[in-house]
Amino acid sequence: MFQEAASRLCTACGMCCNGVLFEIVRLQPQDSVKELEKLGMQINRRKTQPYFKQPCRFLNDCTCTIYEQRPTRCRRFECLQLKLLADGEITEEQAAAKIKEAKALVQRIHELLAEAADHAVDEALEERARRVLGDQTDTPLHDELKTLKKLLNRDFRALTD
């Protein structure tokens, strides 16, 4: 029962892969860079640490197209909503409502970015917002981004990840 609910929630959300929750995913020693590159993943390096940027090119409408071959960190990540659901602290409906709330904020930020002539949908949301904002802090975009980050930290990012 939990697995079905978790699957429905994940495929309704996708924020762990679409550049909302994370900007990059660091590969782990057990991940085969060569195999991931064969699949078409663009691997970057920071010093010697391999990573790939979000949004993930293998995300198709909230579904991972390389699910069985996905990197270790992708396999291990479980959002806080799923942990709370598994522990019986929230219902599927409550988790779905949090996802809907977060996605509404994300949509508003996308609209504000579009108004600022930023259409770089192949970049992580916060990266785009930083570029548009520069040093500005007194803008609707800054306020919405701050609200989203607070929501994501409180309701989606697990403290151990």
C-alpha positions, 0 to 999 in steps of 0.5 A: 500500500505504501509503495503504491502511494509513494509511486503516485506521489513521486510521479506527481512531484518530480522536484528532486529531479527537475532542478527545484530541490537540487542543482547538482547530483554528485556521483558516488564511487559505485556509480559507473561514469562510463555507463551513465555517459553511454546512456547520454548523461552529461557528466561534469567534474568539480575537482575530481568529483563527478556530478551531473546538473539538474534538471535531469535530462532523463526526467520525462513528466515526473518519471525517470526514464533510466530508473533501473540504471539511475545513480546511487544518490537518486536511488537513496534519496527519499523526500521527507514527505515519503518518510512521514507517509511511511511512518504514518505521520501524514496521509497520502492526501496531506503529502499531495497537498504539500506537493501541490503547494510547492508546485504552485510556488514553483510555477509562480517563480517560473512566471516571474523568471519569464517576466524577467526574460529568463527562459533557461528551463535547462537550468536549476530553478535557484541557479536561474533565480540567482542570475536574474536577481543579482544583488536584488532582495526587494523583489517579488522573485526574491520573496517567492524564492525565499518562501519556496526554499523555506517550504522545501527545507521544512517539508521535502529535504530530509535532514540526513541527505 
